[in-house]
Amino acid sequence: MAKHFAKGFLIGSLTTLGAVAGSLFAFKKTVIEPQEEFDNKVEENRRRANRKSHAAHQG
């Protein structure tokens, strides 16, 4: 009986860890990475606008 409990506990723990890892990975893919892409795009647009502004006032 103790073997069955230990085996079930181990399998349950591994399954739970796998589910948590999958959830974190999915969260990263759907929330974090799109936000980072958006931030990078905003930063690139800001740099581009700054270069344009400086170029327009060169003389």
Phi, psi and omega in degrees: 000322180293327178294319180295321179295313181297317180296315179295320178297317180296314180296318178297319179296315180295320179296317179296315178298321178296319179294318179295316179297319178296320178295316179296319178297316180296319178299316180298316182292324186267337185243307188289307184297317177298324179292320178296319177298317179297316179298318178296320179295317179297317180297318179295318178297322178295317178297317181298316179295323179294317177297318179298318181298315180293322180293326181290337184252023182277346175144000000 
